[in-house]
Amino acid sequence: MNTLFPDFSAVPRKFFLDMNSFYCSVEQQEQERLRGKPTIVVPVLAEHTCAIAASYEAKALGIKTGTAVPMARMLCPAVQIVEARPKLYLEYHGRMLKALNDHFVSIRALSIDEVACRVPSLYQTPQKEAALAGRVKAHLAHDLGQLMTCSIGIAPNVFLAKVASETKKPDGFTRWDDHCLPEALFGIKLSDLPGVGPSVKRRLGEAGILTTEALWNASAEELACVWGSVVGARWYYMLRGSHECDYQPMQTLGTEPKKSVGHSNILAPEHRSRTGAQRILLELTRKALTRLRNYRQLASAVHVTVKFRGLRGIRRDYMWRQQSNKHLHSSDDKIWMQILRPIFDAIPDLASEAEPFYVGVTFGKLLLEKDRTLSLFEEDAEQDRLAQTVNAVNKKHGRVVELGEPVKVSDQIPLRISFGAPESLE
């Protein structure tokens, strides 16, 4: 028994549930014609986009998340392409949480298809944990449908439970405790650990850490040097089952401020005009500023991008960019709309030569709210406090309050589900 892990009988165990190919599974559950066929879900029905989800039939052919539609057709001419239906996926997510409420007291949604729960103390034996996983799978199949499978991991903390769930897909179950850890980790590639992206893997390699076993054997001080912050030390303890230092989705297990915040959109055919691009940009601006306020950060610069595609045999694509900086730091819609409207008005009209097919807005030169120098003008501080209050109301009750001139284009831009907790949907 490895004494570096928590006492199995004394520390609450974690149950991690990951729905398998969630978006595609929902579509195959809803549409019988898709069952058993390679299927991808795309944000918009267009050739110049990519898969945001792929069914296991598609994955077996080399099609995965991020595969461009033309490449997916090359790999499988018969691939089924389905436009995303976020509201339907959210409905399934709600039904999933409702089912889990019958089995757990503590439930935390980490994303639309990932949930972490605390294993009830009465179930903390190998046999009872396995039985619990079986009951949850059966309940989900009954309430959501037979095609709605999931992979489950049970381990000392959320991070280890998530990694365990990844070892058997689809529809698997893996449990780890101090009798098999840390050895169970050693067969897993570094790049398969959540939070180890290309840049982190490169830094680990430069430090001579090439395997998960080497990562485990490194000291907290060595890992802090690799990451260049306390994040490395967090990894040391997280790998050993710590609850205090545990998995945080969509972050490198740290709390570093964002360097930029933005949104982009591939325009639907009906919006591929100068006016359509301007209206979608207004909505993307509102969404980006909402995220900025959620992060408790302020921006002093903004970048706007519009990509055009040639018409009538004109092959040349064209990218238009404009930026504005050196502003006072703010996250207020009213202030930024005043800055952005002249930029949006400057978007060229190339109707005879090209159409806009992509737009994006990014806020940069960010600053934490707490680090801002106080304004000389009380109305600036009041405006920012008002923006935060409105943001809190909208976050709790939906988009019910607008600051300044309302931008009523939310019915024209598709709902997107961010890769994070569903509560952060924008």
Secondary structure as a PSIPRED ss2 file (coil, helix, strand):
# PSIPRED VFORMAT (PSIPRED V4.0)

   1 M C   1.000  0.000  0.000
   2 N C   1.000  0.000  0.000
   3 T C   1.000  0.000  0.000
   4 L C   1.000  0.000  0.000
   5 F C   1.000  0.000  0.000
   6 P C   1.000  0.000  0.000
   7 D C   1.000  0.000  0.000
   8 F C   1.000  0.000  0.000
   9 S C   1.000  0.000  0.000
  10 A C   1.000  0.000  0.000
  11 V C   1.000  0.000  0.000
  12 P C   1.000  0.000  0.000
  13 R C   1.000  0.000  0.000
  14 K E   0.000  0.000  1.000
  15 F E   0.000  0.000  1.000
  16 F E   0.000  0.000  1.000
  17 L E   0.000  0.000  1.000
  18 D E   0.000  0.000  1.000
  19 M E   0.000  0.000  1.000
  20 N C   1.000  0.000  0.000
  21 S C   1.000  0.000  0.000
  22 F H   0.000  1.000  0.000
  23 Y H   0.000  1.000  0.000
  24 C H   0.000  1.000  0.000
  25 S H   0.000  1.000  0.000
  26 V H   0.000  1.000  0.000
  27 E H   0.000  1.000  0.000
  28 Q H   0.000  1.000  0.000
  29 Q H   0.000  1.000  0.000
  30 E H   0.000  1.000  0.000
  31 Q C   1.000  0.000  0.000
  32 E H   0.000  1.000  0.000
  33 R H   0.000  1.000  0.000
  34 L H   0.000  1.000  0.000
  35 R C   1.000  0.000  0.000
  36 G C   1.000  0.000  0.000
  37 K C   1.000  0.000  0.000
  38 P C   1.000  0.000  0.000
  39 T E   0.000  0.000  1.000
  40 I E   0.000  0.000  1.000
  41 V E   0.000  0.000  1.000
  42 V E   0.000  0.000  1.000
  43 P C   1.000  0.000  0.000
  44 V C   1.000  0.000  0.000
  45 L C   1.000  0.000  0.000
  46 A C   1.000  0.000  0.000
  47 E C   1.000  0.000  0.000
  48 H C   1.000  0.000  0.000
  49 T C   1.000  0.000  0.000
  50 C E   0.000  0.000  1.000
  51 A C   1.000  0.000  0.000
  52 I C   1.000  0.000  0.000
  53 A E   0.000  0.000  1.000
  54 A E   0.000  0.000  1.000
  55 S C   1.000  0.000  0.000
  56 Y H   0.000  1.000  0.000
  57 E H   0.000  1.000  0.000
  58 A H   0.000  1.000  0.000
  59 K H   0.000  1.000  0.000
  60 A C   1.000  0.000  0.000
  61 L C   1.000  0.000  0.000
  62 G C   1.000  0.000  0.000
  63 I C   1.000  0.000  0.000
  64 K C   1.000  0.000  0.000
  65 T C   1.000  0.000  0.000
  66 G C   1.000  0.000  0.000
  67 T C   1.000  0.000  0.000
  68 A E   0.000  0.000  1.000
  69 V H   0.000  1.000  0.000
  70 P H   0.000  1.000  0.000
  71 M H   0.000  1.000  0.000
  72 A H   0.000  1.000  0.000
  73 R H   0.000  1.000  0.000
  74 M H   0.000  1.000  0.000
  75 L H   0.000  1.000  0.000
  76 C C   1.000  0.000  0.000
  77 P C   1.000  0.000  0.000
  78 A C   1.000  0.000  0.000
  79 V C   1.000  0.000  0.000
  80 Q E   0.000  0.000  1.000
  81 I E   0.000  0.000  1.000
  82 V E   0.000  0.000  1.000
  83 E E   0.000  0.000  1.000
  84 A C   1.000  0.000  0.000
  85 R C   1.000  0.000  0.000
  86 P H   0.000  1.000  0.000
  87 K H   0.000  1.000  0.000
  88 L H   0.000  1.000  0.000
  89 Y H   0.000  1.000  0.000
  90 L H   0.000  1.000  0.000
  91 E H   0.000  1.000  0.000
  92 Y H   0.000  1.000  0.000
  93 H H   0.000  1.000  0.000
  94 G H   0.000  1.000  0.000
  95 R H   0.000  1.000  0.000
  96 M H   0.000  1.000  0.000
  97 L H   0.000  1.000  0.000
  98 K H   0.000  1.000  0.000
  99 A H   0.000  1.000  0.000
 100 L H   0.000  1.000  0.000
 101 N C   1.000  0.000  0.000
 102 D C   1.000  0.000  0.000
 103 H C   1.000  0.000  0.000
 104 F C   1.000  0.000  0.000
 105 V C   1.000  0.000  0.000
 106 S C   1.000  0.000  0.000
 107 I E   0.000  0.000  1.000
 108 R E   0.000  0.000  1.000
 109 A E   0.000  0.000  1.000
 110 L E   0.000  0.000  1.000
 111 S E   0.000  0.000  1.000
 112 I C   1.000  0.000  0.000
 113 D C   1.000  0.000  0.000
 114 E E   0.000  0.000  1.000
 115 V E   0.000  0.000  1.000
 116 A E   0.000  0.000  1.000
 117 C E   0.000  0.000  1.000
 118 R E   0.000  0.000  1.000
 119 V C   1.000  0.000  0.000
 120 P C   1.000  0.000  0.000
 121 S H   0.000  1.000  0.000
 122 L H   0.000  1.000  0.000
 123 Y H   0.000  1.000  0.000
 124 Q C   1.000  0.000  0.000
 125 T C   1.000  0.000  0.000
 126 P H   0.000  1.000  0.000
 127 Q H   0.000  1.000  0.000
 128 K H   0.000  1.000  0.000
 129 E H   0.000  1.000  0.000
 130 A H   0.000  1.000  0.000
 131 A H   0.000  1.000  0.000
 132 L H   0.000  1.000  0.000
 133 A H   0.000  1.000  0.000
 134 G H   0.000  1.000  0.000
 135 R H   0.000  1.000  0.000
 136 V H   0.000  1.000  0.000
 137 K H   0.000  1.000  0.000
 138 A H   0.000  1.000  0.000
 139 H H   0.000  1.000  0.000
 140 L H   0.000  1.000  0.000
 141 A H   0.000  1.000  0.000
 142 H H   0.000  1.000  0.000
 143 D H   0.000  1.000  0.000
 144 L H   0.000  1.000  0.000
 145 G C   1.000  0.000  0.000
 146 Q C   1.000  0.000  0.000
 147 L C   1.000  0.000  0.000
 148 M C   1.000  0.000  0.000
 149 T C   1.000  0.000  0.000
 150 C E   0.000  0.000  1.000
 151 S E   0.000  0.000  1.000
 152 I E   0.000  0.000  1.000
 153 G E   0.000  0.000  1.000
 154 I E   0.000  0.000  1.000
 155 A E   0.000  0.000  1.000
 156 P C   1.000  0.000  0.000
 157 N C   1.000  0.000  0.000
 158 V H   0.000  1.000  0.000
 159 F H   0.000  1.000  0.000
 160 L H   0.000  1.000  0.000
 161 A H   0.000  1.000  0.000
 162 K H   0.000  1.000  0.000
 163 V H   0.000  1.000  0.000
 164 A H   0.000  1.000  0.000
 165 S H   0.000  1.000  0.000
 166 E H   0.000  1.000  0.000
 167 T C   1.000  0.000  0.000
 168 K C   1.000  0.000  0.000
 169 K C   1.000  0.000  0.000
 170 P C   1.000  0.000  0.000
 171 D C   1.000  0.000  0.000
 172 G C   1.000  0.000  0.000
 173 F E   0.000  0.000  1.000
 174 T E   0.000  0.000  1.000
 175 R E   0.000  0.000  1.000
 176 W C   1.000  0.000  0.000
 177 D C   1.000  0.000  0.000
 178 D C   1.000  0.000  0.000
 179 H C   1.000  0.000  0.000
 180 C C   1.000  0.000  0.000
 181 L C   1.000  0.000  0.000
 182 P C   1.000  0.000  0.000
 183 E H   0.000  1.000  0.000
 184 A H   0.000  1.000  0.000
 185 L H   0.000  1.000  0.000
 186 F C   1.000  0.000  0.000
 187 G C   1.000  0.000  0.000
 188 I C   1.000  0.000  0.000
 189 K C   1.000  0.000  0.000
 190 L H   0.000  1.000  0.000
 191 S H   0.000  1.000  0.000
 192 D H   0.000  1.000  0.000
 193 L C   1.000  0.000  0.000
 194 P C   1.000  0.000  0.000
 195 G C   1.000  0.000  0.000
 196 V C   1.000  0.000  0.000
 197 G C   1.000  0.000  0.000
 198 P H   0.000  1.000  0.000
 199 S H   0.000  1.000  0.000
 200 V H   0.000  1.000  0.000
 201 K H   0.000  1.000  0.000
 202 R H   0.000  1.000  0.000
 203 R H   0.000  1.000  0.000
 204 L H   0.000  1.000  0.000
 205 G H   0.000  1.000  0.000
 206 E H   0.000  1.000  0.000
 207 A C   1.000  0.000  0.000
 208 G C   1.000  0.000  0.000
 209 I C   1.000  0.000  0.000
 210 L C   1.000  0.000  0.000
 211 T C   1.000  0.000  0.000
 212 T H   0.000  1.000  0.000
 213 E H   0.000  1.000  0.000
 214 A H   0.000  1.000  0.000
 215 L H   0.000  1.000  0.000
 216 W H   0.000  1.000  0.000
 217 N H   0.000  1.000  0.000
 218 A C   1.000  0.000  0.000
 219 S C   1.000  0.000  0.000
 220 A H   0.000  1.000  0.000
 221 E H   0.000  1.000  0.000
 222 E H   0.000  1.000  0.000
 223 L H   0.000  1.000  0.000
 224 A H   0.000  1.000  0.000
 225 C H   0.000  1.000  0.000
 226 V H   0.000  1.000  0.000
 227 W H   0.000  1.000  0.000
 228 G C   1.000  0.000  0.000
 229 S C   1.000  0.000  0.000
 230 V C   1.000  0.000  0.000
 231 V H   0.000  1.000  0.000
 232 G H   0.000  1.000  0.000
 233 A H   0.000  1.000  0.000
 234 R H   0.000  1.000  0.000
 235 W H   0.000  1.000  0.000
 236 Y H   0.000  1.000  0.000
 237 Y H   0.000  1.000  0.000
 238 M H   0.000  1.000  0.000
 239 L C   1.000  0.000  0.000
 240 R C   1.000  0.000  0.000
 241 G C   1.000  0.000  0.000
 242 S C   1.000  0.000  0.000
 243 H C   1.000  0.000  0.000
 244 E C   1.000  0.000  0.000
 245 C C   1.000  0.000  0.000
 246 D C   1.000  0.000  0.000
 247 Y C   1.000  0.000  0.000
 248 Q C   1.000  0.000  0.000
 249 P C   1.000  0.000  0.000
 250 M C   1.000  0.000  0.000
 251 Q C   1.000  0.000  0.000
 252 T C   1.000  0.000  0.000
 253 L C   1.000  0.000  0.000
 254 G C   1.000  0.000  0.000
 255 T C   1.000  0.000  0.000
 256 E C   1.000  0.000  0.000
 257 P C   1.000  0.000  0.000
 258 K C   1.000  0.000  0.000
 259 K C   1.000  0.000  0.000
 260 S C   1.000  0.000  0.000
 261 V E   0.000  0.000  1.000
 262 G E   0.000  0.000  1.000
 263 H E   0.000  0.000  1.000
 264 S E   0.000  0.000  1.000
 265 N E   0.000  0.000  1.000
 266 I E   0.000  0.000  1.000
 267 L C   1.000  0.000  0.000
 268 A C   1.000  0.000  0.000
 269 P H   0.000  1.000  0.000
 270 E H   0.000  1.000  0.000
 271 H H   0.000  1.000  0.000
 272 R C   1.000  0.000  0.000
 273 S C   1.000  0.000  0.000
 274 R H   0.000  1.000  0.000
 275 T H   0.000  1.000  0.000
 276 G H   0.000  1.000  0.000
 277 A H   0.000  1.000  0.000
 278 Q H   0.000  1.000  0.000
 279 R H   0.000  1.000  0.000
 280 I H   0.000  1.000  0.000
 281 L H   0.000  1.000  0.000
 282 L H   0.000  1.000  0.000
 283 E H   0.000  1.000  0.000
 284 L H   0.000  1.000  0.000
 285 T H   0.000  1.000  0.000
 286 R H   0.000  1.000  0.000
 287 K H   0.000  1.000  0.000
 288 A H   0.000  1.000  0.000
 289 L H   0.000  1.000  0.000
 290 T H   0.000  1.000  0.000
 291 R H   0.000  1.000  0.000
 292 L H   0.000  1.000  0.000
 293 R H   0.000  1.000  0.000
 294 N H   0.000  1.000  0.000
 295 Y C   1.000  0.000  0.000
 296 R C   1.000  0.000  0.000
 297 Q E   0.000  0.000  1.000
 298 L E   0.000  0.000  1.000
 299 A E   0.000  0.000  1.000
 300 S C   1.000  0.000  0.000
 301 A E   0.000  0.000  1.000
 302 V E   0.000  0.000  1.000
 303 H E   0.000  0.000  1.000
 304 V E   0.000  0.000  1.000
 305 T E   0.000  0.000  1.000
 306 V E   0.000  0.000  1.000
 307 K E   0.000  0.000  1.000
 308 F E   0.000  0.000  1.000
 309 R E   0.000  0.000  1.000
 310 G E   0.000  0.000  1.000
 311 L C   1.000  0.000  0.000
 312 R C   1.000  0.000  0.000
 313 G C   1.000  0.000  0.000
 314 I C   1.000  0.000  0.000
 315 R C   1.000  0.000  0.000
 316 R C   1.000  0.000  0.000
 317 D C   1.000  0.000  0.000
 318 Y E   0.000  0.000  1.000
 319 M E   0.000  0.000  1.000
 320 W E   0.000  0.000  1.000
 321 R E   0.000  0.000  1.000
 322 Q E   0.000  0.000  1.000
 323 Q E   0.000  0.000  1.000
 324 S E   0.000  0.000  1.000
 325 N C   1.000  0.000  0.000
 326 K C   1.000  0.000  0.000
 327 H C   1.000  0.000  0.000
 328 L C   1.000  0.000  0.000
 329 H C   1.000  0.000  0.000
 330 S E   0.000  0.000  1.000
 331 S C   1.000  0.000  0.000
 332 D C   1.000  0.000  0.000
 333 D H   0.000  1.000  0.000
 334 K H   0.000  1.000  0.000
 335 I H   0.000  1.000  0.000
 336 W H   0.000  1.000  0.000
 337 M H   0.000  1.000  0.000
 338 Q H   0.000  1.000  0.000
 339 I H   0.000  1.000  0.000
 340 L H   0.000  1.000  0.000
 341 R H   0.000  1.000  0.000
 342 P H   0.000  1.000  0.000
 343 I H   0.000  1.000  0.000
 344 F H   0.000  1.000  0.000
 345 D H   0.000  1.000  0.000
 346 A C   1.000  0.000  0.000
 347 I C   1.000  0.000  0.000
 348 P C   1.000  0.000  0.000
 349 D C   1.000  0.000  0.000
 350 L C   1.000  0.000  0.000
 351 A C   1.000  0.000  0.000
 352 S C   1.000  0.000  0.000
 353 E C   1.000  0.000  0.000
 354 A E   0.000  0.000  1.000
 355 E E   0.000  0.000  1.000
 356 P E   0.000  0.000  1.000
 357 F E   0.000  0.000  1.000
 358 Y E   0.000  0.000  1.000
 359 V E   0.000  0.000  1.000
 360 G E   0.000  0.000  1.000
 361 V E   0.000  0.000  1.000
 362 T E   0.000  0.000  1.000
 363 F E   0.000  0.000  1.000
 364 G E   0.000  0.000  1.000
 365 K C   1.000  0.000  0.000
 366 L C   1.000  0.000  0.000
 367 L E   0.000  0.000  1.000
 368 L E   0.000  0.000  1.000
 369 E H   0.000  1.000  0.000
 370 K H   0.000  1.000  0.000
 371 D H   0.000  1.000  0.000
 372 R C   1.000  0.000  0.000
 373 T C   1.000  0.000  0.000
 374 L C   1.000  0.000  0.000
 375 S C   1.000  0.000  0.000
 376 L C   1.000  0.000  0.000
 377 F C   1.000  0.000  0.000
 378 E H   0.000  1.000  0.000
 379 E H   0.000  1.000  0.000
 380 D H   0.000  1.000  0.000
 381 A H   0.000  1.000  0.000
 382 E H   0.000  1.000  0.000
 383 Q H   0.000  1.000  0.000
 384 D H   0.000  1.000  0.000
 385 R H   0.000  1.000  0.000
 386 L H   0.000  1.000  0.000
 387 A H   0.000  1.000  0.000
 388 Q H   0.000  1.000  0.000
 389 T H   0.000  1.000  0.000
 390 V H   0.000  1.000  0.000
 391 N H   0.000  1.000  0.000
 392 A H   0.000  1.000  0.000
 393 V H   0.000  1.000  0.000
 394 N H   0.000  1.000  0.000
 395 K H   0.000  1.000  0.000
 396 K H   0.000  1.000  0.000
 397 H H   0.000  1.000  0.000
 398 G C   1.000  0.000  0.000
 399 R C   1.000  0.000  0.000
 400 V C   1.000  0.000  0.000
 401 V C   1.000  0.000  0.000
 402 E C   1.000  0.000  0.000
 403 L C   1.000  0.000  0.000
 404 G C   1.000  0.000  0.000
 405 E C   1.000  0.000  0.000
 406 P C   1.000  0.000  0.000
 407 V C   1.000  0.000  0.000
 408 K C   1.000  0.000  0.000
 409 V C   1.000  0.000  0.000
 410 S C   1.000  0.000  0.000
 411 D C   1.000  0.000  0.000
 412 Q C   1.000  0.000  0.000
 413 I C   1.000  0.000  0.000
 414 P C   1.000  0.000  0.000
 415 L C   1.000  0.000  0.000
 416 R C   1.000  0.000  0.000
 417 I C   1.000  0.000  0.000
 418 S C   1.000  0.000  0.000
 419 F C   1.000  0.000  0.000
 420 G C   1.000  0.000  0.000
 421 A C   1.000  0.000  0.000
 422 P H   0.000  1.000  0.000
 423 E H   0.000  1.000  0.000
 424 S H   0.000  1.000  0.000
 425 L C   1.000  0.000  0.000
 426 E C   1.000  0.000  0.000
